[in-house]
Amino acid sequence: MFEWNDSYSISVDTIDAQHQMLFRLAGDLHRAMLAGAVKASLAQLLAGLAQYTQAHFAYEERLMQQAGYPEFEDHKREHEDLARRVREFQKDFEEGRIGTAIGLLQFLKGWLQTHLAESDHKYAPYVKAKGLA
């Protein structure tokens, strides 16, 4: 479900490595769900994914600001939307609506694919032009 492929690469090594980690973390959560992991384990994996995502977004946003990326605010709003959605999924999960974890994985897969292929590819030239990559 969460497999990295080169079409997601934006040719910024640090960002590509972080994106690959996001895919691994999401894949770990998916595999744990399929294996029937206990709720506490799933909650821990979900929290780890959320924390890593936040750290990645902060790094990516710093690069965009340093590069003077003109669509920074729009891109940041995409990040904020995902963070908000993940928090909602976490709350639902903690309240026993475990089926929402499946919805999260489906949403996350689509978001990652679209965001990486479209939004992240747009800022990469600015980062590279400023020598930040």
HELIX and SHEET records of a PDB file:
HELIX    1   1 ASP A    6  TYR A    8  5                                   3    
HELIX    2   2 ASP A   13  LEU A   34  1                                  22    
HELIX    3   3 LYS A   39  ALA A   67  1                                  29    
HELIX    4   4 PHE A   72  GLU A   94  1                                  23    
HELIX    5   5 GLY A   99  THR A  114  1                                  16    
HELIX    6   6 HIS A  115  ASP A  120  3                                   6    
HELIX    7   7 HIS A  121  ALA A  129  1                                   9    
END                                                                             
